[in-house]
Amino acid sequence: MKSNLNIADKRTAAHNKNYMSIGVSVRTRMSAARNSGGAARQESNPQSPQLHIVPSVMCNLKKTTMGQLKYPKTNSTAKVGVGYIRSIVDHHNCIFQEIDTKNDLGIDAIIEIIKEERPVSKFVATQIKSGKTYFNKKKNVCKIPVKNHFNYWTSHPLPVYGIVHIPELGDAYWVDIKSYLKYNPTAAVITFERTLANQINKDTFFTIFVPRLLNEVPDIDNHLAKELFQSDKQDEFYLGLYTLYKRFADKNDTWQLFVDYFRSQPIERIPDFLIYILAHLPWHPDISYFNGTMTNEAQEYGKSQLKQFGKTQILKLLEFIDEENSIARGTLGQSVEAIISIIPNFKNYLKEIIQTEELEIKLREFAATIYAMHLGIESLAVLKEISEEKSWLIHELVKHIEEFEEFNPYA
């Protein structure tokens, strides 16, 4: 998936050649002026390029300890990074608007997305860094200093993405700067892992990067999606999970992967989103419209896997319900209840959980809520075993069912 750097290299080489030739002419004129004891004479033609080019070159030249001028290598490295991203954007017939260095306040270029030769009114501002300074090879992380750009980036009207180009790898990697700073407002340096999920080259620009900007489904194949889903890197895992759910829900092995992951992984490694996805199998009325590819056959296969769950998996599912929202319409608890309700013998499992004093009271309360919902007045005998001192919530459930003979948390 490596990009060809020839375009960028040729463009950069041309830029360097121009700067070198200009630099030589500048030094020659200055030397001549000193030797003659006078000042360098300006060209009589007011449109002479030297009048405009010399100052921009001079601002990039630095004095050495011997008083001689030098052109830092970092200037060329920075242009290589910009050239690399430009070559990718140009390759896909999108628009790359480079910001003049004199007007650079923290944005190096604006990219406008073009699809099928038509603009889609989507722009992204980019800060482009290049070179070893911005990549820690040992830790496999990219770095972008925040400096005094925080307010400028976070208040910018466009999405702002940071891109680090790594010349030795011939690749670049991106980060959503606004999102990063939202969750890390005191960060002095933006650090992000180098992964397949944030790689930007000629292959991934329109398969991963642009879909991210346009809130579309990544255009990657089933094999790669499954590889990403099984990755230990969080960003790759999420990319694989989302793509499998949206693009390959018609395949039985997609649902097998999802169910196996839930069974095998510890709770802290299972995202809430996976629970929401699994709830598409039994379904419930408040699941948003599913514009994926799930077929009846794939749905029935997935349900058959959920029906193999037992008490252990029910306890694990209950852990995903949060105490504040509990089980109500539009909550994750509703998805948990939907999954539990198709497990054979789930009522007996819930009863055992309610009666197990060693368990956290919140898990027993969640179990009692689902139990009461499905059994109504028949649940009272079990619920009354829990004293009010142990759980005020279960006590309230009992009072409600005694009055209305049923309990519906979704009403």
N, C-alpha and C positions, 0 to 999 in steps of 0.2 A: 504493500500500500504506500510505497515511497513515491514522492513526487519528483519529476525531472526538474532539476534546477538550472538547466541550460539557459532558459529564457531570462531568469533572474540574473544569472551570472553574466550573460552578455550585456544586459542592460546596465548592471552595476559596473562592469568593466568599462563601458562607454562613459559613464558618469565619472569614474576615477580618472580616465584619460583626459577628459575635459578639465577637471580640476587641476591635474598635474600640469598641463600645458599652461593654464591660466596662472598657476602659482609661479612657474618659472618666469613668465613674462613680467609678473609683478615684482619678483626679486631682482630681475635684470634692470628694470626701470629704476627701482629704488637705489640699486648699487651705482647705476650711471649718474643718478642725481647727486649721490654723496661724493662720488669721485670728481664731479665737475664743480662741487662746492655750491651747487644751486638746488632748487626744488625740482621735482619731476614735473615736466610740462604736460598739461592736460591736452587731449586731442581737441582740435578746433571744431570737429564735427560733434554737435551736441547729442547725436544718436549713437556715438561710438560705444560699442559694447563694453569697453573697459570702464567707462564711467559708472556702469550699473553692476558689473560683475565683480570688480575689485573689492568693494566693501563687503559683499557677502562671503567672499573667500577669506578676506582678512579676519572676519569674526571667528573663523574656524581654525586660524593659525595661532599657535602658542609659542612664546619665547622659551628657549632652553636656557640652561644655566650659563651658556657661553654667549647669550644674546642672539642666537640664531633662531629663525622661525621653524616650526615643525607642524605637520598636519597629522593629528592623532589618528591612529588606526581605528579607534572606536567610531570615528565618523563614517568610515567605509563600512564597518560592520553593521552600523545602524541602517545604512542605505541598502545593504544586502537583505536585511529583514523586511524592509518596506518593499523592496523589489520582488522578494519571494512571494509575499502576499498579493502584490499587484499581479504577478504572473498567474496565480490561481484564479483571481477574480476575472482577469481578462480571458483566461481559458474558458470560463463558463459564460462569457458574454454578459457579465455584470459590469457595473460602473465603479471604478476606483478613483475617488477624488482625494488626492494627497493634499494635506495642509502645508502651506509654505512654512518653513522653519521659523520665519520671523513672526508668524501668527500662531505658532504652536503653544497652546496653553495646557496641553495634556492630552490632546487628540491629534494623532498623526494622519488619519485618513477617515473619510466617510465612504462606506460601501453601500451602494444601492443595488437591490436584488432585481434581476430581470429573469422572468420565466417565459420560455417559449417566445422570446423576442418581444415580450411585453412587460412594462414596469408593473410592479405589484404594490407600489407605494410603501415599500419597507426599506428603511435605512438603518444602518448601525454605525455608531462611532467607534473607532478602534485606537487603542494605544499599543504600539508595536515596539517590542524590545527584541534585541538580537545579540547573541554572544554568550560566552561562558559566565559572564557576570550574573546573568539572569537564570541560570540553571545549575542546580546542585545535583551533580551526577550520582554522588553517593546515596543521597536521600530520594533521588528521582522526583524532585519537585522544582517547579518553576517559580520565579520571584519577580514581582513588580513593585518597586517602591511607591508608596503613596505620596510622600513628601507633602506639598501644599495643594494637592489636587483633590482632596476629599470633597469639598463643597462643590467644586466644578463638576466632578464626575457624578456625584449623587443627585445634583439638581439639573443635569443636562437633559434636554427634552427627548433625546434619542436613547435607545439602549446603548450601553457602553461596555464594550468587550476588550479585555486585555489579551494580547497575543504575544507569546514568546517564541521566537524563531531560534532553533538550535542548529547552527551551521554544520557541526560535526555529525549530526544525525540526519540532516537534510529534511527536517520536519519542523512543524510548529504546533503549538498547543494553546487553547483559548480558555478564558475564564469570564464569567459574567460579573463584571466589576461591581455594578450596582447591587446585585444580589449578595455578593461576598461582603461588601461593606455594610449592608443592612444587618447582617448577622455578626459582623466583626467590626463595629464602628470605631474601635480604638486601635485597629491594626496599623502598624507603621509600614508593614510590608505585606502585600497580597501573596500568599503562597498557595500553590495548588499542585496536585499530583499530575504527573504525565501519564495519561491513559489512552486507550483506544477510543474512549467516549468523547474526549475533547481534542482529539487530533485533527488538524486541519491541513489538508493537502488536496491535490486535484481529484482524488477519489472520494474523499469524505466531505468536500465542500457542499455538494448538493445531496449527499445521502444522509448526512448527520447534522452539519452546521446550519444549513439553510432551513431544514425542517424544524430545528430548534427555534430559530428566529420567527418562523411563520406558524408555530404551534401545530405542526403537522407530524404525521407518523414517520419515523426514520425509514429510509428506503434501503434496508439491509436484508440479506437473505436469511432463511430459516437456520441454516447451519451457523452463521456468525451470531445470530440472535441467541441461540442456545449456548454457544461458547461464552458470550458476554454474561448471560444469566448465571453461569456457573463460576464466574470470576470472583476472586476474593476482594477485588477493588470495588468499592461502593458505587462509583459512577458507572462503571461497566455493567455491574449487576442491574442497576436501575434501567439502563438503556436496553439491556436484554429483556428484562421483565416487561417493560412498557411495549416494546416491539412485538414480543410474543403474544401479549394480550390483544394488541390492536390489529396485528397483521396475520397471526397464525393461530387464532382461536378455533379454527376449523380442524386442527390436528389433535388427535388423541394424545400424542406424546407431549404436547404443550401442557395439557392438564395433568398428565402424569408427573411432569417436572414440577409443576406448582404444588401438587399434593405431597410429593416426596420431599420437597424443600420444607414444607410446613412440618412434616413429621420429624425430619432429621435435624433441623436447626434449632438452636436455643432461641428463646423468645426475643432476646435483645437483637438478634440478627434478622428477625422477620418484620418487614415493614407493614404498617397498617394497610397499605395499598393492596398487599397480597390477600388480606382477609376480604377486602372489598371485591377483589377479582373473584375469589372463590365463591362469594355470595351470588355471583351471576349464575351459578349452576342450579341451586334450588330456586333462585330469584326471590325478589320481594318487591312490592309496589313502588318503593321509593328509590330503587336503583335507576339512575339516569339512563336515558336512551343509549343503548349499546350499538355503536356504529362499527363494530368489529366484524369478524367473519365467522363467529361461532355457528355451527350447524346443529341440528337436533341430535345427530349421531354423536358428535363431540360432546355435547351437553350431557347426554345420557351416560357416556363413558365417564365423564368427570364426576357425575353424581354417584356412579357405582363405586368410585374410589373413596368418596366422602362417606359412603355408607359402611365402609370398613373401619371407621373411627370408633373408638370406645371411650371409656371414662377418662383415660389419660389425655386424649386429644380434646375432650370436652373441657377439662380443667385448663388446658393450655389456651383454648379459645376464650374462656372466661377472663383470662389475664388481660385480654386486649380491650375489655370494657373499662372505660374510665368512670370514676365515681361521680364526677360532676354531671355528665350527660346520661350515664346509665344506659337504659334501653328505651329508646324513644325514636320517633320518626326522624330519618335523616342522620342518625348516629351510627358509629361503628358497631355499637351494641345491637342494632337492628340486623346488621350483616351477620354478626356472631349468632344471634338467635335463629336466623334463617338457615345457617349451616347446621347448627345443632338439631334443629327440628326434623331433618331428614335422616338422622342417624338412628338405626333400629334400636329400640329399647332405651331411647334417650331419657324417657321419664324416670325409669328406674335408676339410671346413672345420676340424674339430677337429685333424686331423693337421697341417694347415698352421700352425695356431696353436701346436701343440706344438713344431714345428720352427723357429719364428720366434724367433731369439735376441734380437732387439731388444725383444721384449715383456717385461713384468714376469714374473718367474718364477712369481708366484702365479697369474696368468692361465693360464700354460702348465700349471701343476699342476692347476688346476680342469678345464681341457680334457682333460688326461690321465686324470683320475678318471672323467669321463663316457665318454671313449674306451675305457678299460679295462673299464668296466661293460658296454658294448655289444658289444665285440669279444673280451673274454676273452683266451685264449691267442694269438689273432691280433694282439693289440695289442703284443706283446712287442718285435717288430722296431723299432717306432717308439719305444717307451718306453726301450729300451736305448740309444738315441742320446743320451739325457740322462745325463750322468755323475752319480755320487753327490755329487761336490763341488758340482755345480750344484743338485741337488735331492735331499735325503734322502727326501722323500715319494715321489717317482717311483721311487726305488731300492727303497723298501719295497713299492710296488705290484708291481714286477717280481718280488720275492721271493715275495709272496703268490700271484701268478698262477702262478709256476713250481711252487709247492707244491699249489695247489688247482685250477689250470687255469681259474679264473674269479675275478671280483671283484664283490661285491654290497654296496654301501655301506648298503643298507637292511636287511640281514639281522640 
